Amino acid sequence: MEDGKKMIRTTPQSARPWFREPWPWLLISGPALTVAAGLATLWLAVASDDGLVADDYYKRGLAINRVLTREAVARSHHYRAHVVLNPARDRVRVTLAGDGMPRALELRILHPTRAGLDRLLTLPAAGGGVYEARIAPLPAGHWRLVVEDERATWRLAGEWRAPGPPVARLSAN
């Protein structure tokens, strides 16, 4: 030290607090984004029910043999169905051909992934193998149609896409 002066050591960059540096924020951003994405995924999983997994999957598996039996009964009675939606799509008409006509039919309109959109309609006989009922408009999508008698002794099944031609043919698979 010369002439009583103190020597002050300085660095080329003056010292700043850590939160003013870019590197800690860059290192923190990766885990923070991962936590945020995890929370968003958790919220989506809890808030939306996809309806793809049935609570009673074991019972449904056991019921497959009964469904196959009902389709065999439909084949033995030579049942075939023709389902038509009117141009306004507010009425459905099922024309049934086969041996013996029931007093009424049940039409199940099933969405493949959203059980909340499924519909069950009872169609009374209008005469000559024709059954009709009113229906609320269906959203666009792929639909499974199932026609069966009131006592569920036989069934016919088929597919229909909305929007599309308002006609579907059903048969025992």
Sequence and secondary structure as in RCSB ss.txt:
>XXXX:A:sequence
MEDGKKMIRTTPQSARPWFREPWPWLLISGPALTVAAGLATLWLAVASDDGLVADDYYKRGLAINRVLTREAVAR
SHHYRAHVVLNPARDRVRVTLAGDGMPRALELRILHPTRAGLDRLLTLPAAGGGVYEARIAPLPAGHWRLVVEDE
RATWRLAGEWRAPGPPVARLSAN
>XXXX:A:secstr
  TT       SS    GGGSHHHHHHHHHHHHHHHHHHHHHHHHHH     S TTHHHHHHTHHHHHHHHHHHH
HTT EEEEEE TTSSEEEEEEESSS  SEEEEEEE SS GGG EEEEEEEEETTEEEEE     SEEEEEEEEET
T S EEEEEEEESS SEEEEB  
